Amino acid sequence: MYEIALDDTARLRPLDPWRAEEFLAHLERGRDFIGQFIPFGSTAVDVDSARAALQRYADMRAADTGGLHGIWVDNTLVGGVLSLNVEPERGNAEVGCWLEPAATGRGLITRAMRPLLDWLVDERGMRRVEWVAASGNVPSLNVARRLGFSKEGVRREANPWRGVRHDLEIWSLLAREWPSARAALDAR
């Protein structure tokens, strides 16, 4: 996946290590917001550590265990979607997302997640895709719901972050459910 238009101004493309300065600037704009429930990007505090964070995902892509794609609006990085814990031999994967505050409320994650799910299910043959989010992260859980994921359960106080033990909700989407979920998205 090189570049996909999400709307007239938004694009989805790989977020590679050579974009470390841009990634760091994006994190600085949204660090508190992005880090409310997850440590994503918290170790990226300078260009070298931002490059290392992006390299970790590039290495995952090379090992076929995950990947990272950024969302650009008017050529400014504002968030992204990712896959991780990809297990081709078992047909399982996990997806996640993040946005800086200025990009919320536009449906960008829903639109960006669709090609990622298409790729995971249709191209890579994943049979099960998980979405794991803190119970307090209502916007993230709403996206999972819109995409057709089903809530499976809650891992109570499973995620210690910033002095709070957050409950984690586990949602899943099965490959056989994706065609109808995709059709429902297209009908909106």
C-alpha beads as a LAMMPS data file, in Angstrom:
LAMMPS data file: protein, C-alpha beads

188 atoms
187 bonds

1 atom types
1 bond types

-500.0 500.0 xlo xhi
-500.0 500.0 ylo yhi
-500.0 500.0 zlo zhi

Masses

1 110.0

Atoms # bond

1 1 1 0.000 0.000 0.000
2 1 1 1.743 3.182 -1.092
3 1 1 -0.834 5.994 -0.979
4 1 1 -4.590 5.892 -0.717
5 1 1 -6.855 8.921 -0.917
6 1 1 -9.225 9.010 2.051
7 1 1 -10.995 12.168 0.865
8 1 1 -10.106 15.323 -1.077
9 1 1 -7.436 16.387 1.431
10 1 1 -6.502 13.246 3.401
11 1 1 -4.044 10.532 2.369
12 1 1 -2.941 7.228 3.903
13 1 1 0.634 6.129 3.278
14 1 1 3.404 4.130 4.976
15 1 1 5.035 5.887 7.913
16 1 1 8.685 4.989 7.470
17 1 1 11.794 5.854 9.536
18 1 1 12.897 8.588 7.142
19 1 1 9.832 10.557 8.304
20 1 1 11.130 10.743 11.908
21 1 1 11.225 14.555 12.111
22 1 1 7.677 14.820 10.800
23 1 1 6.525 12.055 13.171
24 1 1 8.127 13.793 16.150
25 1 1 6.506 17.137 15.260
26 1 1 3.134 15.378 15.003
27 1 1 3.603 13.691 18.376
28 1 1 4.564 16.993 19.980
29 1 1 1.323 18.571 18.722
30 1 1 -0.784 15.762 20.177
31 1 1 1.312 14.026 22.827
32 1 1 -1.045 14.556 25.794
33 1 1 -4.136 13.661 23.779
34 1 1 -2.586 10.624 22.085
35 1 1 -1.133 9.393 25.357
36 1 1 -4.346 9.507 27.405
37 1 1 -4.817 5.741 27.311
38 1 1 -1.807 4.264 25.519
39 1 1 1.950 4.715 25.509
40 1 1 2.076 4.998 21.691
41 1 1 4.880 7.370 20.773
42 1 1 5.780 8.143 24.376
43 1 1 9.408 7.068 23.900
44 1 1 9.828 9.310 20.846
45 1 1 11.212 12.453 22.457
46 1 1 13.828 13.462 19.885
47 1 1 14.566 12.663 16.246
48 1 1 16.713 9.615 17.035
49 1 1 14.110 8.036 19.325
50 1 1 11.332 8.894 16.834
51 1 1 13.344 7.177 14.103
52 1 1 13.827 4.150 16.376
53 1 1 10.079 3.952 17.035
54 1 1 9.346 4.053 13.311
55 1 1 12.127 1.536 12.630
56 1 1 10.474 -0.891 15.033
57 1 1 7.350 -0.871 12.860
58 1 1 9.404 -1.057 9.644
59 1 1 11.087 -4.144 11.090
60 1 1 7.658 -5.573 11.917
61 1 1 6.557 -4.981 8.316
62 1 1 9.690 -6.747 7.056
63 1 1 9.045 -9.667 9.427
64 1 1 5.368 -9.796 8.385
65 1 1 4.219 -9.156 11.956
66 1 1 2.809 -5.624 11.663
67 1 1 3.097 -2.215 10.066
68 1 1 2.404 1.487 10.434
69 1 1 0.565 3.861 8.101
70 1 1 0.209 7.586 8.622
71 1 1 -2.719 9.827 7.804
72 1 1 -1.829 13.152 6.203
73 1 1 -4.310 16.019 5.847
74 1 1 -3.158 18.805 3.551
75 1 1 0.314 17.196 3.654
76 1 1 0.527 17.322 7.472
77 1 1 0.816 14.086 9.431
78 1 1 -2.151 13.984 11.858
79 1 1 -2.403 10.336 12.937
80 1 1 -2.406 6.827 11.641
81 1 1 -3.445 3.204 11.733
82 1 1 -1.334 0.181 12.475
83 1 1 -1.302 -3.573 12.525
84 1 1 0.587 -5.598 15.089
85 1 1 0.694 -9.108 16.456
86 1 1 0.126 -10.356 12.910
87 1 1 0.296 -14.144 12.926
88 1 1 -0.033 -15.346 9.327
89 1 1 0.217 -19.006 10.330
90 1 1 -2.731 -18.627 12.731
91 1 1 -4.665 -16.048 10.700
92 1 1 -4.807 -13.522 13.557
93 1 1 -3.898 -9.840 13.727
94 1 1 -4.517 -6.760 15.839
95 1 1 -5.145 -3.219 14.634
96 1 1 -4.881 0.145 16.330
97 1 1 -5.037 3.858 15.646
98 1 1 -4.202 7.317 16.934
99 1 1 -4.927 10.948 16.025
100 1 1 -3.841 14.349 17.206
101 1 1 -6.731 16.480 18.536
102 1 1 -7.084 18.741 15.478
103 1 1 -7.908 15.735 13.279
104 1 1 -10.663 14.171 15.384
105 1 1 -14.322 14.026 14.432
106 1 1 -13.778 13.755 10.664
107 1 1 -14.066 9.987 10.232
108 1 1 -10.417 9.711 9.236
109 1 1 -9.716 6.583 11.289
110 1 1 -12.791 4.778 9.974
111 1 1 -11.790 5.584 6.388
112 1 1 -8.117 4.719 6.993
113 1 1 -8.914 1.445 8.709
114 1 1 -10.977 0.159 5.786
115 1 1 -8.038 -0.411 3.373
116 1 1 -5.989 -1.863 6.229
117 1 1 -8.766 -4.355 7.006
118 1 1 -9.174 -5.117 3.288
119 1 1 -5.470 -5.878 3.095
120 1 1 -5.363 -7.974 6.273
121 1 1 -8.448 -10.024 5.425
122 1 1 -8.466 -10.149 1.614
123 1 1 -4.741 -10.073 0.830
124 1 1 -3.105 -11.594 3.902
125 1 1 -5.857 -14.067 4.726
126 1 1 -6.392 -13.081 8.355
127 1 1 -9.401 -14.884 9.805
128 1 1 -9.618 -12.775 12.979
129 1 1 -8.686 -9.139 13.624
130 1 1 -8.689 -7.719 17.146
131 1 1 -9.197 -4.175 18.376
132 1 1 -7.995 -3.574 21.950
133 1 1 -8.747 -0.248 23.629
134 1 1 -9.147 1.175 27.109
135 1 1 -12.775 1.274 28.225
136 1 1 -12.446 5.033 28.711
137 1 1 -11.323 5.545 25.118
138 1 1 -14.864 5.952 23.821
139 1 1 -13.900 7.427 20.411
140 1 1 -11.720 4.388 19.658
141 1 1 -14.434 1.964 20.744
142 1 1 -16.956 3.836 18.586
143 1 1 -14.719 3.344 15.544
144 1 1 -14.481 -0.389 16.265
145 1 1 -18.272 -0.530 16.456
146 1 1 -18.695 1.418 13.176
147 1 1 -16.276 -0.972 11.452
148 1 1 -18.366 -3.986 12.489
149 1 1 -16.215 -5.295 15.331
150 1 1 -18.005 -7.135 18.149
151 1 1 -17.170 -6.675 21.805
152 1 1 -15.908 -9.917 23.288
153 1 1 -15.032 -8.893 26.807
154 1 1 -13.080 -6.750 29.211
155 1 1 -9.689 -7.423 30.743
156 1 1 -10.224 -5.578 34.013
157 1 1 -7.407 -3.250 35.132
158 1 1 -5.101 -4.919 32.603
159 1 1 -3.249 -1.816 31.434
160 1 1 -1.303 0.261 33.954
161 1 1 -0.632 3.637 32.386
162 1 1 0.159 6.994 33.981
163 1 1 -0.681 5.804 37.474
164 1 1 -4.074 4.335 36.533
165 1 1 -4.974 0.714 35.837
166 1 1 -7.250 0.876 32.772
167 1 1 -9.727 -1.805 31.781
168 1 1 -9.064 -3.051 28.244
169 1 1 -11.928 -3.962 25.949
170 1 1 -11.339 -6.716 23.414
171 1 1 -13.281 -6.424 20.166
172 1 1 -12.962 -8.672 17.137
173 1 1 -13.922 -8.870 13.502
174 1 1 -13.958 -12.222 11.728
175 1 1 -13.111 -12.516 8.040
176 1 1 -16.595 -13.853 7.272
177 1 1 -18.098 -10.706 8.887
178 1 1 -15.977 -8.213 6.963
179 1 1 -17.923 -8.262 3.642
180 1 1 -21.184 -7.219 5.293
181 1 1 -19.424 -4.734 7.582
182 1 1 -17.676 -3.221 4.546
183 1 1 -20.996 -3.006 2.692
184 1 1 -22.536 -1.193 5.685
185 1 1 -19.649 1.301 5.613
186 1 1 -20.136 1.852 1.882
187 1 1 -23.851 2.494 2.427
188 1 1 -23.143 5.434 4.767

Bonds

1 1 1 2
2 1 2 3
3 1 3 4
4 1 4 5
5 1 5 6
6 1 6 7
7 1 7 8
8 1 8 9
9 1 9 10
10 1 10 11
11 1 11 12
12 1 12 13
13 1 13 14
14 1 14 15
15 1 15 16
16 1 16 17
17 1 17 18
18 1 18 19
19 1 19 20
20 1 20 21
21 1 21 22
22 1 22 23
23 1 23 24
24 1 24 25
25 1 25 26
26 1 26 27
27 1 27 28
28 1 28 29
29 1 29 30
30 1 30 31
31 1 31 32
32 1 32 33
33 1 33 34
34 1 34 35
35 1 35 36
36 1 36 37
37 1 37 38
38 1 38 39
39 1 39 40
40 1 40 41
41 1 41 42
42 1 42 43
43 1 43 44
44 1 44 45
45 1 45 46
46 1 46 47
47 1 47 48
48 1 48 49
49 1 49 50
50 1 50 51
51 1 51 52
52 1 52 53
53 1 53 54
54 1 54 55
55 1 55 56
56 1 56 57
57 1 57 58
58 1 58 59
59 1 59 60
60 1 60 61
61 1 61 62
62 1 62 63
63 1 63 64
64 1 64 65
65 1 65 66
66 1 66 67
67 1 67 68
68 1 68 69
69 1 69 70
70 1 70 71
71 1 71 72
72 1 72 73
73 1 73 74
74 1 74 75
75 1 75 76
76 1 76 77
77 1 77 78
78 1 78 79
79 1 79 80
80 1 80 81
81 1 81 82
82 1 82 83
83 1 83 84
84 1 84 85
85 1 85 86
86 1 86 87
87 1 87 88
88 1 88 89
89 1 89 90
90 1 90 91
91 1 91 92
92 1 92 93
93 1 93 94
94 1 94 95
95 1 95 96
96 1 96 97
97 1 97 98
98 1 98 99
99 1 99 100
100 1 100 101
101 1 101 102
102 1 102 103
103 1 103 104
104 1 104 105
105 1 105 106
106 1 106 107
107 1 107 108
108 1 108 109
109 1 109 110
110 1 110 111
111 1 111 112
112 1 112 113
113 1 113 114
114 1 114 115
115 1 115 116
116 1 116 117
117 1 117 118
118 1 118 119
119 1 119 120
120 1 120 121
121 1 121 122
122 1 122 123
123 1 123 124
124 1 124 125
125 1 125 126
126 1 126 127
127 1 127 128
128 1 128 129
129 1 129 130
130 1 130 131
131 1 131 132
132 1 132 133
133 1 133 134
134 1 134 135
135 1 135 136
136 1 136 137
137 1 137 138
138 1 138 139
139 1 139 140
140 1 140 141
141 1 141 142
142 1 142 143
143 1 143 144
144 1 144 145
145 1 145 146
146 1 146 147
147 1 147 148
148 1 148 149
149 1 149 150
150 1 150 151
151 1 151 152
152 1 152 153
153 1 153 154
154 1 154 155
155 1 155 156
156 1 156 157
157 1 157 158
158 1 158 159
159 1 159 160
160 1 160 161
161 1 161 162
162 1 162 163
163 1 163 164
164 1 164 165
165 1 165 166
166 1 166 167
167 1 167 168
168 1 168 169
169 1 169 170
170 1 170 171
171 1 171 172
172 1 172 173
173 1 173 174
174 1 174 175
175 1 175 176
176 1 176 177
177 1 177 178
178 1 178 179
179 1 179 180
180 1 180 181
181 1 181 182
182 1 182 183
183 1 183 184
184 1 184 185
185 1 185 186
186 1 186 187
187 1 187 188
